[in-house]
Amino acid sequence: MNRYLLDMHCKQMGLTDEHIAQLLDINTATYYRKKVGKSDFTRKEMQKIRSVLNLTFLKLSGNPFTM
């Protein structure tokens, strides 16, 4: 998951790290570790994020042809 694209889309929707962590039912520190790549998001977590942000997998992974 592309951290910078995730941050950009969250900011556009007015969502903070705390909002996303609550959505995923994890604490903010765990979300941050996952966002920066120290841990992996589960498939279910990625689906929730994409659903809330209304994004495709390619947009969130940084494919330049989907922007």
C-alpha positions as CSV (number, residue, x, y, z in Angstrom):
1,M,0.0,0.0,0.0
2,N,1.4,3.4,-1.0
3,R,1.7,5.4,2.2
4,Y,1.7,8.8,0.5
5,L,-1.4,8.0,-1.6
6,L,-3.2,6.7,1.5
7,D,-2.4,9.9,3.4
8,M,-3.5,12.1,0.4
9,H,-6.8,10.3,0.0
10,C,-7.5,10.4,3.8
11,K,-6.8,14.1,3.9
12,Q,-9.1,14.8,1.0
13,M,-11.9,13.0,2.9
14,G,-11.0,14.7,6.2
15,L,-10.0,11.4,7.9
16,T,-7.2,11.2,10.4
17,D,-5.0,8.2,11.4
18,E,-7.3,7.9,14.5
19,H,-10.4,7.6,12.3
20,I,-8.8,4.9,10.1
21,A,-7.5,3.0,13.2
22,Q,-11.0,3.0,14.7
23,L,-12.5,1.8,11.4
24,L,-10.0,-1.1,11.4
25,D,-10.6,-1.7,15.1
26,I,-6.9,-1.4,15.9
27,N,-5.0,1.1,17.9
28,T,-3.4,4.2,16.3
29,A,0.2,2.9,16.9
30,T,-0.6,-0.4,15.1
31,Y,-2.2,1.5,12.2
32,Y,0.9,3.7,11.9
33,R,3.2,0.7,11.9
34,K,1.1,-0.8,9.1
35,K,1.0,2.5,7.2
36,V,4.8,2.9,7.2
37,G,5.4,-0.7,6.2
38,K,6.7,-2.1,9.5
39,S,3.7,-4.5,9.6
40,D,1.4,-5.7,6.9
41,F,-2.3,-4.8,6.5
42,T,-4.6,-7.8,6.4
43,R,-6.7,-8.3,3.3
44,K,-9.8,-7.4,5.3
45,E,-8.2,-4.2,6.5
46,M,-7.2,-3.2,3.0
47,Q,-10.7,-3.9,1.7
48,K,-12.2,-1.6,4.5
49,I,-9.8,1.2,3.6
50,R,-10.5,0.9,-0.1
51,S,-14.2,0.9,0.6
52,V,-14.2,3.9,2.9
53,L,-12.0,5.9,0.5
54,N,-13.9,4.6,-2.5
55,L,-10.6,3.5,-4.2
56,T,-9.5,0.7,-6.4
57,F,-6.6,-1.5,-5.5
58,L,-4.5,0.0,-8.3
59,K,-5.1,3.6,-7.1
60,L,-4.0,2.7,-3.5
61,S,-0.9,0.8,-4.7
62,G,0.3,3.7,-6.8
63,N,-0.2,2.7,-10.4
64,P,0.3,5.9,-12.3
65,F,-2.2,4.9,-15.0
66,T,-5.2,5.0,-12.6
67,M,-4.8,8.5,-11.2
